[in-house]
């Protein structure tokens, strides 16, 4: 049997993320006003962010000491042919209020190519996984992007960020609505992209998003057949960049409407 380094890493990642997600769940604040500190407007940092990232970093280093590692909170701490990229809690504004729509996201890059990813949303009981050439899955069952072709039947999500001028956000939302699509915003970029991968949503746009938010989702989207903008080639490897993901049948129309290459 041929040794598959990506398959070995994905199996390990599922276990690491499972433990990290349970830690985050145990630390989640009760429902109510936001718990945590503000890094920026509507940008929360909780005790759990650091604890979860530390757990993932430590476990990955023990399992694959030769691999690189990058986290939202501590940046790039190790270099290697394979690089793990973690968002310890994506959807922190939801998490800080005791809501359910948040996740732990762990992506694997080989060089600059996303090759595997795990996204676990423990409060929702959902785990998304994918590895290059092996398909994408939700709770172990294969997933595909939506077959929809009519934008008037589409559901499109757009992420909000304080780094994006209000007029830009309003312009893009208006363009989405002009297609006849139904706009949504759920507060977790990783889960929004996973929703496109499994067909729950027909598109997701975020004007400024970071690699740790999307590293796992990029692998999942690629294996689901979704169309995705060239995020890594337009600055996403080193800083904030725009991402657009869509069901293939509405990708061209959505791309033209919001003026984002796909």
Buried (B, 14 or more C-beta within 10 A) or exposed (E): EEEEBBBEBBBBBBEBBBBBBBBBBEBBBEEEEBBBEEEEEEBBBBEBBBBBBBBBBEBBBEBBEEBBBBBBBBEEEBEBEBBBBBBBBBBBBBBBBBBBBBBBBBBBBBEEEBBBBBBBBBBEEBBBBBBBEBBBBBEEEEBBBBEBEEBEEBBBBBBBBEEBEEEEBEEBBEBBEEBEBBBBBBBBBBBBBBBBBBBBBBBBBBBBBBBBBBBBBBBBBBBBBBBBBBBBEEBBEEEBBBBBBBBBBBBEBBBEBBEBEB
